[in-house]
Amino acid sequence: MEYHADRFQDASLCVEKNGQLCAVLPAHQVEEALYSHYGLTYGGLVLSKGLHFSEVLAIFKALLAYAASQGFTTLYLKEIPPFYCCEFNGDLAYLMQLCGAKIHRADLLATVNLRQPLAISKTRRESIRRGQKNGLTIVEETHFEAFWHTLLIPNLRDRHQAQPVHSVEEITYLHQKFPKHIRHFNVYEEAQLVAGTTVFDTGRVAHPQYVAADQRRSETGALDFLYHHLITEVYADCEVFDFGISNENQGKQVNSGLQFWKESYGAQPVVQHYYQVPTAHHTHLSQVLL
């Protein structure tokens, strides 16, 4: 997280048991509030494998108590989507209820279960065939500049009045750090760049972090040609293809066109909750175990 340390006041916490690290909460602070780190796509409380419920309870109680002792009145905790976890992670949802947490935001993720037969719609298949007929080619790249400046930045600016979370220098830095987990694919019509996507790969889950195409995307079928290739070939051994959210306005609205496109690949909804927890409520967890 050091590449954007200037944007956040870091307040990350580590929990140890008998000298061994058992939990990490990437976090930053804003006045009297402690937040799951906004610089992370799916930040949350990261736990070691094999922890018993009693240990998760003790960890979360200790985090809340420590945060309260440091003057933080509220913890804003992002839930890690369950399909990113190698074990079931229902402990925290249960603890949220016990300590009187409020859900202050919910995002809708669109995910494809790659262990099930794909349910790609007729419209998407027609678009994929269009890309094949147009002679498009897909190239995995290690340089991001052309995609960032030619497609991504103009696309986000013109369609969403936004800009990429990462600059091209930052995504290049991250790729150099994690070349097996951050991969980029461009689509070319002859020598012209017409589409591309940057994918974060955990091994279990493939998540396209950035995607953009030129104005002829529907005519060429470039995006569908690309995503069909990623889902059926490049990441076929993953368990989940995570299209991410289609939400706008802090999760209160859904971009219907974007959601429909994802669902046409057979994507199903998974909800990610954002919790607001009073740190003083660590006392609510003192008598949970009988």
C-alpha positions as CSV (number, residue, x, y, z in Angstrom):
1,M,0.0,0.0,0.0
2,E,3.0,2.2,0.2
3,Y,2.6,3.6,-3.3
4,H,-0.4,5.7,-2.3
5,A,0.6,6.4,1.3
6,D,0.3,10.1,0.7
7,R,-3.4,9.8,0.1
8,F,-4.3,8.1,3.4
9,Q,-3.3,8.4,7.1
10,D,-2.4,4.7,7.7
11,A,-3.7,3.1,10.8
12,S,-3.3,-0.6,9.9
13,L,-3.4,-3.1,12.8
14,C,-1.8,-6.5,13.3
15,V,-2.9,-9.1,15.9
16,E,-0.5,-11.7,17.2
17,K,-1.1,-14.8,19.3
18,N,1.9,-16.3,21.1
19,G,4.2,-14.3,18.9
20,Q,2.5,-15.5,15.6
21,L,0.6,-13.2,13.3
22,C,-3.0,-14.3,13.2
23,A,-4.9,-11.3,11.8
24,V,-4.3,-8.1,9.8
25,L,-6.6,-5.1,9.4
26,P,-5.4,-2.8,6.6
27,A,-6.9,0.5,7.7
28,H,-6.6,4.3,7.6
29,Q,-8.0,7.0,9.9
30,V,-10.1,10.0,9.4
31,E,-10.5,12.1,12.6
32,E,-12.1,9.7,15.1
33,A,-13.1,7.0,12.6
34,L,-11.1,3.9,11.6
35,Y,-11.7,2.7,8.1
36,S,-11.0,-0.5,6.2
37,H,-8.4,0.8,3.8
38,Y,-10.0,2.6,0.9
39,G,-6.9,2.1,-1.1
40,L,-7.7,-1.7,-1.4
41,T,-10.3,-3.1,-3.8
42,Y,-11.6,-5.6,-1.3
43,G,-10.1,-4.5,2.0
44,G,-11.3,-6.1,5.2
45,L,-10.1,-8.1,8.2
46,V,-7.7,-10.8,7.0
47,L,-7.5,-13.9,9.2
48,S,-5.1,-16.8,9.3
49,K,-6.3,-20.2,8.2
50,G,-7.8,-22.7,10.7
51,L,-8.9,-20.2,13.4
52,H,-11.7,-21.4,15.7
53,F,-14.7,-19.2,16.3
54,S,-13.5,-18.4,19.8
55,E,-10.2,-17.1,18.4
56,V,-12.0,-14.9,15.8
57,L,-14.2,-13.6,18.6
58,A,-11.1,-12.7,20.7
59,I,-9.4,-11.1,17.7
60,F,-12.3,-8.8,16.8
61,K,-13.0,-7.9,20.5
62,A,-9.3,-7.0,20.9
63,L,-9.3,-4.9,17.8
64,L,-12.4,-2.9,18.9
65,A,-11.0,-2.5,22.4
66,Y,-7.7,-1.3,21.1
67,A,-9.3,1.1,18.6
68,A,-11.5,2.5,21.4
69,S,-8.4,3.0,23.7
70,Q,-6.8,5.0,20.9
71,G,-9.7,7.4,20.6
72,F,-11.5,5.9,17.7
73,T,-15.2,6.0,18.2
74,T,-16.3,4.0,15.0
75,L,-14.9,1.3,12.9
76,Y,-16.0,1.2,9.3
77,L,-15.3,-2.4,8.2
78,K,-15.6,-3.7,4.6
79,E,-16.6,-7.4,4.4
80,I,-14.3,-9.5,2.2
81,P,-16.5,-11.2,-0.4
82,P,-16.8,-14.9,0.6
83,F,-15.5,-16.3,-2.7
84,Y,-12.1,-14.5,-2.1
85,C,-11.7,-16.5,1.1
86,C,-10.2,-20.0,1.2
87,E,-12.4,-20.9,4.2
88,F,-16.0,-20.0,5.1
89,N,-16.0,-16.6,6.8
90,G,-19.4,-16.3,8.5
91,D,-17.9,-15.5,11.9
92,L,-17.7,-11.8,11.3
93,A,-21.2,-11.4,10.0
94,Y,-22.4,-13.0,13.2
95,L,-20.2,-10.8,15.4
96,M,-21.5,-7.7,13.6
97,Q,-25.0,-8.5,14.8
98,L,-23.8,-9.2,18.3
99,C,-22.0,-5.8,18.6
100,G,-24.8,-3.8,17.2
101,A,-23.2,-2.9,13.9
102,K,-25.1,-1.1,11.1
103,I,-24.9,-1.8,7.4
104,H,-24.1,1.6,6.0
105,R,-23.5,0.4,2.4
106,A,-24.0,-2.7,0.3
107,D,-22.5,-3.3,-3.2
108,L,-23.7,-5.8,-5.7
109,L,-20.9,-7.9,-7.3
110,A,-21.5,-9.9,-10.5
111,T,-19.7,-13.2,-10.4
112,V,-19.4,-16.3,-12.6
113,N,-18.9,-19.7,-11.0
114,L,-16.4,-21.3,-13.3
115,R,-17.0,-24.7,-11.7
116,Q,-20.5,-24.7,-13.3
117,P,-21.4,-24.8,-17.0
118,L,-21.3,-21.4,-18.6
119,A,-24.6,-19.8,-19.4
120,I,-23.6,-17.2,-22.0
121,S,-26.6,-15.5,-23.7
122,K,-27.3,-15.7,-27.4
123,T,-26.6,-12.0,-27.8
124,R,-23.1,-12.4,-26.2
125,R,-22.3,-15.4,-28.4
126,E,-23.3,-13.4,-31.5
127,S,-20.9,-10.6,-30.4
128,I,-18.1,-13.1,-29.8
129,R,-18.5,-14.6,-33.3
130,R,-18.4,-11.0,-34.6
131,G,-15.0,-10.5,-33.0
132,Q,-13.8,-13.8,-34.6
133,K,-15.1,-12.8,-38.0
134,N,-13.4,-9.3,-37.7
135,G,-10.0,-11.0,-37.3
136,L,-9.3,-9.5,-33.9
137,T,-6.3,-10.6,-32.0
138,I,-5.6,-10.7,-28.2
139,V,-2.1,-9.9,-26.9
140,E,-1.0,-10.1,-23.3
141,E,1.1,-7.0,-22.6
142,T,3.5,-5.9,-19.9
143,H,3.3,-2.2,-20.8
144,F,0.1,-0.3,-19.9
145,E,0.7,3.2,-21.4
146,A,-1.2,2.7,-24.7
147,F,-4.3,1.3,-23.1
148,W,-4.3,3.8,-20.2
149,H,-3.9,6.9,-22.4
150,T,-5.7,5.8,-25.6
151,L,-8.7,4.0,-24.1
152,L,-9.0,3.9,-20.3
153,I,-8.6,7.6,-19.3
154,P,-10.8,9.0,-22.2
155,N,-13.4,6.3,-21.6
156,L,-13.7,7.0,-17.9
157,R,-13.6,10.8,-18.4
158,D,-16.2,10.9,-21.2
159,R,-18.7,8.2,-19.9
160,H,-18.4,8.4,-16.1
161,Q,-16.7,11.8,-15.4
162,A,-14.1,9.7,-13.5
163,Q,-10.4,8.7,-13.7
164,P,-8.6,5.5,-13.0
165,V,-7.8,4.8,-9.3
166,H,-4.3,4.0,-10.4
167,S,-2.1,6.1,-12.5
168,V,-0.2,4.3,-15.3
169,E,3.0,4.6,-13.2
170,E,1.3,3.0,-10.2
171,I,-0.2,0.1,-12.1
172,T,3.2,-0.5,-13.7
173,Y,4.8,-0.5,-10.3
174,L,2.2,-3.0,-9.0
175,H,2.7,-5.2,-12.0
176,Q,6.4,-5.3,-11.5
177,K,5.8,-6.3,-7.8
178,F,3.2,-8.9,-8.7
179,P,3.7,-10.0,-12.3
180,K,1.8,-13.3,-11.9
181,H,-1.2,-11.7,-10.2
182,I,-1.6,-8.5,-12.3
183,R,-2.0,-9.2,-16.1
184,H,-3.0,-7.0,-18.9
185,F,-4.6,-8.0,-22.3
186,N,-5.1,-5.8,-25.3
187,V,-7.3,-6.4,-28.4
188,Y,-6.1,-5.3,-31.8
189,E,-7.9,-4.9,-35.1
190,E,-4.9,-5.3,-37.4
191,A,-2.5,-2.8,-35.7
192,Q,-5.1,-0.7,-34.0
193,L,-5.8,-1.0,-30.3
194,V,-9.5,-1.4,-29.9
195,A,-10.0,-2.8,-26.3
196,G,-8.2,-4.0,-23.3
197,T,-8.5,-5.1,-19.7
198,T,-6.2,-5.3,-16.6
199,V,-7.0,-8.4,-14.5
200,F,-6.1,-9.1,-10.8
201,D,-5.6,-12.8,-10.3
202,T,-5.6,-14.4,-6.8
203,G,-5.4,-17.9,-8.1
204,R,-8.9,-18.6,-6.9
205,V,-10.5,-15.5,-8.4
206,A,-9.9,-13.5,-11.6
207,H,-11.1,-9.9,-11.3
208,P,-10.9,-7.4,-14.2
209,Q,-10.0,-4.2,-12.4
210,Y,-10.0,-2.0,-15.6
211,V,-11.7,-2.5,-18.9
212,A,-12.2,-0.1,-21.8
213,A,-12.9,-0.2,-25.6
214,D,-13.2,2.3,-28.4
215,Q,-16.5,3.6,-29.8
216,R,-16.8,0.7,-32.3
217,R,-17.0,-1.9,-29.5
218,S,-20.5,-3.1,-30.5
219,E,-19.5,-3.2,-34.2
220,T,-16.3,-5.1,-33.7
221,G,-17.4,-7.3,-30.7
222,A,-14.0,-6.6,-29.2
223,L,-15.0,-6.7,-25.5
224,D,-17.0,-9.9,-25.8
225,F,-14.3,-11.5,-27.9
226,L,-11.8,-10.6,-25.2
227,Y,-13.9,-11.7,-22.2
228,H,-14.9,-15.0,-23.7
229,H,-11.2,-15.7,-24.2
230,L,-10.4,-14.8,-20.6
231,I,-13.2,-16.8,-19.1
232,T,-12.9,-19.9,-21.2
233,E,-9.1,-20.1,-21.6
234,V,-6.9,-17.8,-19.6
235,Y,-8.7,-18.1,-16.3
236,A,-10.6,-21.4,-16.9
237,D,-8.8,-23.0,-13.9
238,C,-9.9,-20.3,-11.5
239,E,-13.0,-20.9,-9.4
240,V,-14.7,-17.5,-9.9
241,F,-14.6,-14.8,-12.5
242,D,-15.5,-11.6,-10.6
243,F,-16.8,-8.8,-12.8
244,G,-17.0,-6.6,-9.8
245,I,-19.7,-4.0,-9.0
246,S,-22.1,-2.1,-11.2
247,N,-23.0,0.3,-8.4
248,E,-23.0,4.0,-8.5
249,N,-23.9,6.6,-5.8
250,Q,-22.2,4.8,-2.9
251,G,-24.0,1.5,-3.7
252,K,-27.5,3.1,-3.8
253,Q,-28.0,2.6,-7.5
254,V,-27.1,0.0,-10.2
255,N,-26.0,0.8,-13.7
256,S,-28.6,-1.4,-15.4
257,G,-26.8,-1.6,-18.8
258,L,-23.5,-2.7,-17.2
259,Q,-25.3,-5.2,-14.9
260,F,-27.2,-6.7,-17.9
261,W,-23.9,-7.2,-19.8
262,K,-22.4,-9.0,-16.9
263,E,-25.5,-11.2,-16.4
264,S,-25.4,-12.1,-20.0
265,Y,-22.3,-14.1,-19.2
266,G,-24.2,-16.0,-16.5
267,A,-22.9,-13.8,-13.7
268,Q,-24.8,-14.1,-10.4
269,P,-25.2,-11.5,-7.6
270,V,-23.1,-11.5,-4.4
271,V,-23.5,-8.8,-1.9
272,Q,-20.6,-7.1,-0.1
273,H,-21.6,-5.3,3.1
274,Y,-19.9,-2.3,4.7
275,Y,-20.4,-2.2,8.5
276,Q,-20.4,0.7,10.9
277,V,-19.3,-0.5,14.3
278,P,-19.2,1.5,17.5
279,T,-15.8,0.6,19.1
280,A,-17.2,0.9,22.6
281,H,-19.4,-2.1,21.8
282,H,-16.4,-4.4,22.3
283,T,-18.0,-5.0,25.7
284,H,-21.0,-6.7,24.0
285,L,-18.6,-9.5,23.1
286,S,-17.5,-10.3,26.6
287,Q,-20.1,-13.0,27.5
288,V,-20.7,-14.6,24.1
289,L,-19.2,-18.0,25.0
290,L,-20.9,-20.2,27.6
